[in-house]
């Protein structure tokens, strides 16, 4: 038996033992969580209530080495019932940075929170400590003492985790609180092979995600896109501050038609050659009113992947802009 995230097993008896344990683990997780949900246990409680049967806990093949019972139990409820726990308070909650200042004010400010947080930390009550210190860090992102103490708490919680993914989440947050977001080379998902595998339709969907709707308000146009070498056609339309595309069609009333071979478009998709350069070289041909193309360029946002997960830790311009237009 060869299984992912694991090592081989030999012999019929051993293989059946492992497969039975796997079967019962997933079945118990699904059925046990739904059993509790039908008694009113919510998505914000289930990870503290659902327990794996002791007999399964003793099976090495089903321990939380990849994933964890805590977040998988929440995932089961999310699948069937959604992320909401039924309490209207949590239906449209304030953002953490908006609610935290009130909590800090009502707790008497930073000084007593840090004192209590340190007391809880020294008592080993790390999850209680993170509850109040997290509020303080969101209310005062520049409070280094609070951030360092919360980092200490996160480390201790992380050290106790069996699941590497959960452990790393806590340790990564601790690092970010102390040092800011790591600098250097950022993860890249735009390698040549991956971009080549991306359909033109998917690339157009990505442009739609990059659109700044606030800037696009009140603007509208239609662009026909043609890639002759693979015989693809698209209609790209901006309306109601939303960019959409339809594959396999051309609009009779399009403001602009752009013709470019898919092989040349790939270079733009990869960020190697700008669309303006494609036009200058004659590889992209524009017919009609050029204004929609020039407008579209001003409406697209270049994402910076260096955003913070913990408050007060971000730096500017951590990842290079991906110029595809």
Order of alpha helices (4+ residues) and beta strands (2+ residues): alpha-alpha-alpha-alpha-alpha-alpha-alpha-alpha-alpha-alpha-alpha-alpha-beta-beta-beta-beta-alpha-alpha-beta-alpha
